[in-house]
Amino acid sequence: MRGLSPWLPEDFARVRIDGGDGNVRLAVAGEVDLATADALDRTLSAAQADSRAVTLDVRRQQFIGCGGLAVWVAEADRAGATGDRFRVSRGSPAIDRLLHSPASRTGST
């Protein structure tokens, strides 16, 4: 889904994979920061509207800033409010440390 908007950095990409079983996996690559957080939020919102379970695959994500973290928390809140499931896969060592830090208990796995 590259090139959807002229302001997205070239190294930022998101690919949606429908599992055919009501589950959606969304793979993200590059950096998620203030410049890309809105695009990620729109993509996650659309995936959640179509599915009861969304997994965010961050194995190829190199960086996440405050804007990206806010998107993750908002998505977890939306899923919790509707009884849906939102998961974040394991990522790079830096992202894994962030996911498993005491300050980030949003139901991520």
C-alpha positions, 0 to 999 in steps of 0.5 A: 500500500505504498504511495497512497499519500505523497507525504508518507515516507518511502520506507513506510509501508503497510500491507493488509492480509485477510486470513479468510477466517475473520482475522486480519494481519496488518504488517507494518514496515519502516517508521511509525511517527507523527508523519505516519501515525494517521495513516496507520490509524486509518488502516487499523480502523478499517481492519477492525471494522471488517474483522473481530481480530486484528494482529499488527505485525511489527517485525519489519518496523524499525521505529515507533514514536509517541504518535505510533504508540498512541495509535496502538493504545487507541486501537486496543481501547477500541477493540476492548470496547467492542469485544474484539481482539487486538494483538501486536506481534513481536518485533525488533529487540527495541520494540519488544523491550517497549512492549514488555516494559512495565509502562506499556500494559495494553494487552499486547503480546 
